[in-house]
Amino acid sequence: MPLEIIRNDITKVRADAIINTANPNVAVGDGVDSAVYAAAGRDLLLAERAKIGPLRPGECAVTPAFALPAKYIIHTVGPAWEGGDKGEAETVAKCYRNSLEKAKELKCESAAFPLISAGTYGFPKDVALKTAVSEISGFLFGCDMTVYLVVYDKKSFEVSGKAFSDIKSYIDESEVKVRQHRRPEPESFLSPQSISFDGRSGNYEPAGAARSFYREEELARPEPAKRRERRGILPSLGIPRRPEKDLEDIIKEKDETFQQYLFRIIDRKGLTDPEVYKKANIDRKHFSKIRGNVNYNPSRKTALALAVALELNMDETRDLLLKAGLALTRSSTFDLIIEYCIEHKVYDIYEINCILFKFDQPMLGS
């Protein structure tokens, strides 16, 4: 997927460019800067950094990556947090924009970012996250590149407290409803005493309370139409027997495929391919594969990403999933989060992915 949030040590991420939150002076700083120097080779990297000289907040410069699993290190200087009224958010946004443009200039196909200024510089993590996602996603609408937002641990990653608590409540309420709808099974049904052997039929059958329960269930269940027909119920009502169809006729009458249904919706909404795959966090090659294969079957993540990109309501989303042989279930945390977002018209896929990441769920896209 073009933008992916991962939990990792940024010095271990394989990407063409690693973005380092650098000290403004020619010196090794704390946090990410210290880790990058240690992993790349302190003396070699410091010598290259000396050639660049001081950097102002928002600026960036490039050095070789040395021992890191990358081609380049892009050094950028984030601002220290001073209350938010000194243009800190704009400076952080500038760090992302300049670093992304530099990676593009270097013809990088992938880049890995930390949450700039969210560590020792004291930038509020929710603001840092919002700025990062906004700048990266905006850049990706005009450029094909894979960008990793690397989070070292959960403490360095936050979503809006209200969004998190609302979704947590929604999940908890749904789990209670699922438990209430489950039919309890008496213990006696699970014990050996609940089963007896019928000598006449040669079958094992429920006994005692279990027999009464299953007998009531059988009587309450509607009789199949074929059995009623054999007993003369349907002929007595004057209803003619439906002619049986052979397999070829059934196949000819099959519904449209997921791919056909998807592109019919896209055409109806007047959207272009890039508008759809970028909003769905799907790369261009994958989307081309979908367009070129009438029998394409998507993964759950891809199907739901497309539903979000097309801003479908719940009924339309279920219809789209059904075309792929998929369905939403209220026993899945992942599905409940998607359901909550669609019902509340949250169609920003990057915002949804931040929420999914916070709940330890797979993210949308491909």
Buried (B, 14 or more C-beta within 10 A) or exposed (E): BBBBBEEEEBBEBEBBBBBBBBBBEBEBBEBBBBBBBEBBBBEBBBEBBEEBEEBEBBBBBBBBBBEBEBBBBBBBBBBEBEEEEEBBBEBBBBBBBBBBEBBBEBEBEBBBBBBBBBBBBEBBBBBBBBBBBBBBBBBBEEEEBBBBBBBBEEEBBBBBEEBBEEBEEBBEEBBEEEEEEEEEEEEBBEEEEBBBEEEEEEEEEBBBEBBEBEEEEEEEEEEEEEEBBEEEEBEEEEEEEEEEEEEEEEEEEEEEBBBEBBBEBBEEEEBEBEBBBBBBBBBEEBBEEBBEEEEBBBEBBBBBBBBBBBBBEEEBBBBBBEBBEBEBEEEBBBBBBBBBBBEEEBBBBBBBBBBBBBBEBEBBBB
